[in-house]
């Protein structure tokens, strides 16, 4: 089913999500590790920031899919409204359908702000990770090569 209107075929009045719909919130099928909430040493902090950047990217992709769904449904509602108008359906019902299409388009456009925020979060997280690696990566490598047990993170004051 392509969703296109074909002359001579009965058109469904339902606006439904396609099977390819992806929910906008992460589910239990995520392959990303949990963000550690304690013992933020060099490696675990790097992993936490990498996970944050990956989740921001995942959010962006899911919002884009949701935007596309809202736009498709808005187009279908607009087409339905036009067909109802051509069929001389009561104008208030035709207007309600068109109002629904307008609302769907507004939601799709407003979700662009969420995409921009997720994009900024991803870039900031990547920038932080790069700065963290640049600042402390060499120190971490030297400490690891020493073979001496080091104090827990936060024990030594970093200036």
N, C-alpha and C positions, 0 to 999 in steps of 0.2 A: 504494500500500500504506500503510494508515494505522497499522498496528501494533496495532490493537485486536483483541480476541478476539471472534470471531463464532461463535455456536452452529452446529454442523454442519460447520464448516470445520476442516481439518487445521491444527494449530498447529506452527510451526517451533520446534525446541528451541534454535536458535542465537540468541545475543545478539550483535548486530553494530552497529557505529556506522552512523548514517544518512548519506546523501550530503551532508547539510549540515554534517557534522563539520568543525570548524576546528581545525588543530593549535595547541597551546598555545605554540609557539615561533614567532617571526617567520620568514618565509621570504623568498626572493629577490624576491617580488612586492611587498614593502613599497614604499610611495611616499614614505616618510620619508627625508630626507637623512641621510648618515652624520654622526656627531658628530665635529667637528674635534678633533684631539688636540694641535694646536700653534697658535701665534699667536692666543691667545684675546683678541682685541680686543673692543671693545664689541659690535659686531654679531655676531661669531662666537660669543661667550659667550651672547648672547641666543638665537641660533639653537640652540646646544647644549642650553640649558635648555628651550627650547620643544620640541625633539626628544625630550628625556628625558620631559617631561610627556606628549607624544603617545604615546610607547612605553609608558608606564605605563598610559594609558587603553586602548591596544590590548591589553595584557596582561590588564587587567581584563575586557574584553569576551570575550577568548578563554577565560579561565578560567570565566566565566559560562556560555559555550557548553559547555565541558567538564563543568561541574557538572550542567547539564541533561541531558547525555548519560549521565552516571553515574546520575543519579536515574531516568531512563527505564529504563535497563538493570536497575537494582535493582528497580524495580516489575515488570518482565517476569520477573526471576528469582523474585521473591516469588510471582507468579501461577503460574509453572511449578511451584514447590515445592508450592503449594496443590493444583494439578491432579494432581501426582504423589502427594500424600497421599491425595487422593480416589480415585485409581486404584489405591491400595494398593501403590505402588512400595516397594521395600525402604527402610525408614526411614533407613538411613545415607545413601543417595543423596539422599533428600529433604532431610535435614539439611545435606548438603554444598551443595546448591543454595541453601538458605536462608542458610547461612554466607556464600556468595558474594554474595548480595543484601545482607547486613549489611555486608560489607566494602566493597561499592560505595557504600553510603550513607555509611559512615565516611570514605571518600576524598572524596566530594562535600562533606561537612561540613568536613573538614580543609582543603580548598582554599579555604575562606572566609578563612582566615588570610592566604593569598597575595593574595586580592582586597583585603583590608584593607590589607596592606602596599603594594600597587600604588596604592591610593586615596590613602594617606598620601604616597607618593612623588609622585604627580601634584599633590596640593595643595601640598606643600612646594616642588616645582619651580616651580609657578605663583607662589607667594609670593615665591620668590627672584627670579624674572624681574621681577615687579612692583617689588620693592625695588631691583633692579639698574637698572631703567628710571627709577625715581624718583630714585635717587641720582646716576646718571651720564648719564641721557638729556639733560638740559639742557646739561651740559658737552660732550657729544658734538656736539650741534647747534651750539653756539657755535664749537667747534674746526673743524667742517666748513664753517661760514660764513666763517671767516678766510681760507681759501684758501692756507694755509701748510702745508708738509710737516711733519708731527708725528713725534716719535720713536716707535719701535716700542713696543707695549704692554709694560709692565714696566720701561721705561727710567727713567721718572719715578717717584719714590716717592709713593704715595698715603697721606695721613695721615688 
